[in-house]
């Protein structure tokens, strides 16, 4: 690593120690302050998020839209602070699990599991639950350009039992993991443009990665949809649902879990990461 990478690693490491020593209340206060700072002073993609909320909820007034957007900033900030402190603070988290038998039944089939999720809720806490409960999970993640940040993120996730596959790794690696009955986590909700399959999301066409459906059609691996939301008392609620694969098509399977994600977003609109260019330029040449 060069000097910049090493410095990034050290700064993140120290901030991790600092946040890990804070109480839950103080971490939440820090997250709220960070969210407010970014919302007012570093509004990166703020306009994009605002437009996405308006597109998804055209019937809502601006006051409601603004409230959800501020909530989204809070969720994103909470995710960051939680991520830094999870290796030290996990034991203090409260979880409620809905339909865990859906996941366990899939694991017991010994065919591997594809766990489909989206950029929703407190996904770092959501992800930490699996490793801490002895599920053999592998997350497909984006490699960071800064080697210091990449190493730090890898170490944090490994500290709570999350293994890694980089997005540009060989697809054969995922097939091998499926054959060995591992759980592969895929966040499958970003705009895939020409590489994806066209489905509806909030009544509008969008392009979604087709990888999950393809893996199922080629291997018969069980597909499970899961996200986690935060209750008002701070409890993280993790839910599991079977994805309907009866259509036996890429479009039908992808549409089913996209609808499941949409339903969760409608219940908790501030929990979604609205900063993606979700509907813009679905096909690059259109």
N, C-alpha and C positions, 0 to 999 in steps of 0.2 A: 504493500500500500504506500502511496505517496504521502506527503505531509498533510495535505488537505483531508485525505481519507482517514488518516490516523487521528487528526484533530477532531473530525466529526465523530468518530467512534468514542473518543474520550469524553466529549461533551455529552453525548447521548447516555453514556454509561453513568456519568455523574448525576445527570438529571433523573435517570432511572432510580438511583439510590435515594435521591432527594424525595421523589414522589412516592417511593415505596415506604418511606418512613412517615408519611402524612396519614392522618386519619381519613376515613371515607368522606366525612363532611368537608374537610379541608381540600381534598382532591376535587370534590365537586365544585367548591368555590373557585378553585384555580381554573377548572375547566370552563366555568361560566365567564370568568374574566378573560380567558383566552378567546372564547367564542365572541364576546363583545368586541374585543380588540380587532379580531379578524373581520367581523361583520362591518364595523365602521371605518377601519383604517386600512385593511388589506382585502378589499372586496373582489378577490380573484374569482371569476366565473359567477359572480353574484347575479348578474343580469341573466345569464343562462339558466341558473336555478330558478329565478323568479319567473321566467318565461315557461319553463317546464311545469311549474306548479300551476300557472294559469292555463296551460294546455290540458293538464290532467283534471283540473277542477274549474272549468269555465263558469260554473254556476255560483262560485264563491266570490265574495267581495274582496277588495284589496286588503282590508284589515285582517281578514282570516288568512289570506295568502301570506301576508307579512309575518303573522304570528307563527305559521308553520315554517317559514324560512328561518326565522330566528331559532326555532326549535331544532331545525336541521343543523345549524351551526353549533348548537349545544351538544347534539349527539356526536358530531364529528370531533369536537374538542374532547368530549368524554372518551371517545374511542382512543384518541392519542394518549391522553393521560393514563387511561386504563392499561394500554399496551405497555407503557413505560414501567408501570408498577406491578403488573400481574404476577410476576414471579415471586413477589413478596407479599402481595395482598389477596391472592386468590382465596385463601381460607376464610376471608371476611365477606365474601360474596354470597348472596342468597339466590338460589335457583329454584324454579318450579318447572318440571318437565311434563309435557303433554304428549301422550301417545308414544312413549319410549319403546313400547312393544313393536311398533312399526319398524323402528331401526333394528331392534334385536332380532326380529323375525327375518329381516333381510340379511343380517350378518350370519344367522344360523343356516342359511341356504348354501353357504360356502362358495358363492359365486363372485365374491367381491361386492362392493356397494359404491354407487356414485351418489354422493350427497350434494344435491343442487341447492344453491343459495343465491342471494343477491347482496348488493351493497345496501344493507338494511339493518337498522338497529345497532346495538353495541356488539358488532361482530367479533371483536377481539375477546370479549367475555364469552360470547357464544362459542368461539373456537376453543377457548381454554377448557371448557367443560368436558370436551371429548377426551383430551389427553389425560386430564385429571381423573377421569372415570374409566381409564384403561381401554379406551377404544383406540385401535391402531389406525390413526388418521394421517393422511398425506394431503397437504394443501398445494394446489397449483398456483404459484405466485409469480409476480413480475420481478425480475432481477433488477436491483438498484444500480444506477450508474456509479454512485459513490460506494466504493468497496467497504469503507468503514461503516456506513449506514446499512449496507447489505449484510455484513457480518453481525452487526448488532441486532438487526431484526431477526436474523436466523437464530441467534443465541436465545433471544427472548422467547420465541415460539418453541424452540426445542426444550426450554426450561419447563414448559407445561405440557410436553408430550406431543407437539405438532411436528411432523416430518415435512420435508419440502421437495417439491418438483418445480423447477423453473419452467415458465411458459414455453420457452423455445427448446426444451429438452426433447429427446426422442419420444415419439408417441409409443414406441415399443416399451418404454419404461412403464407407462400407465397400463398397458396390456399385461405386463409381468406382475404388476401390483394387483390387478384385478384377479389374475389367476391364483394369486396367493392370498385371496380373501381380505385384501386391505380396503379401507374406506378412503375414497378419493373425494376431496372437496373441490367443487367447481362453482365459482361465482359467475353465473351465466346470464348477465343482464345488460352488458354494455353493447353499444351500437357496433355491430360487426360489418356494416356496409356490404360490399359485394361478397364477402366471405361467408355471410350468414344466411339465415332463412327468414323470410318475411312473415311476421305474425302481428296480431293486434295487441296493443298495450294502451289501456285507457281509450279504446275506440279508435286509435290511430295506428297506422302501420309503422313498424319498426323492424330493424334487422337484429336478430339474436344469434349468437354462436350456435352452430349446429353440432358441436362435438359430443355433447352429452347424449343426444338422440342417436348419433352414429355409433358411439360405443355400445349403447344398448342393443341396437339392431344387429351389430356384428358379434356380440358376446352374450346377449341375454342377461347382462348384469342388472340387478335391481336398481331402480331409480327412486330416490327419496328426496322430497323437498323439505327444507328446514330453514327456519330463521329464529331469531330471538328478539323479543321486545322487552321494554322496561316498564313495569307497573309503577303507579304513583308512589308506592312504598319502597321502591328501589329494587324489588325482586326482578330478576331476569327470567323471563318465561320463554322456554325453548320448546318449540313444537315440531312434530314430524308428520308428514302426510305422504301416502303413496302417490306416485305420479302415474296417471293413466297412460298406458302404453298400448291399449287395444287398437288404436288406429294403425299401428305398425308403420307409421310414416314419420319422417323427420319433422314435417310441419305440425302434425297432430300432437306429437309428444312435446315439442317445444312450446306450442300454444298452451298446453295444459299447465306446465309449470310457470309459464309467464302469467297466466290467469291467477294462479295461486299466489304469486308474488304481488300482483295487483290487488288482490283481496286483502292481503296483509297491509299494504300501503294505505288502502282506503280506511282501514281501522286505525292506523297510526301514521298519518301523512308526514309528520315531522321526522319520522325515523328513516326516511329514504334519503339516499345520497343524490340529490337532485342536480348536481353539478355536471353530470355527464351530458354530452350532446346526444340526447336520447333519440330524438326524432329528426334531427337535421341531417340532410344529405345521406339518406338511407342508401341510395345507390350513387356512387361518386359521379357518374356521368349524367344523372338525371337533372 
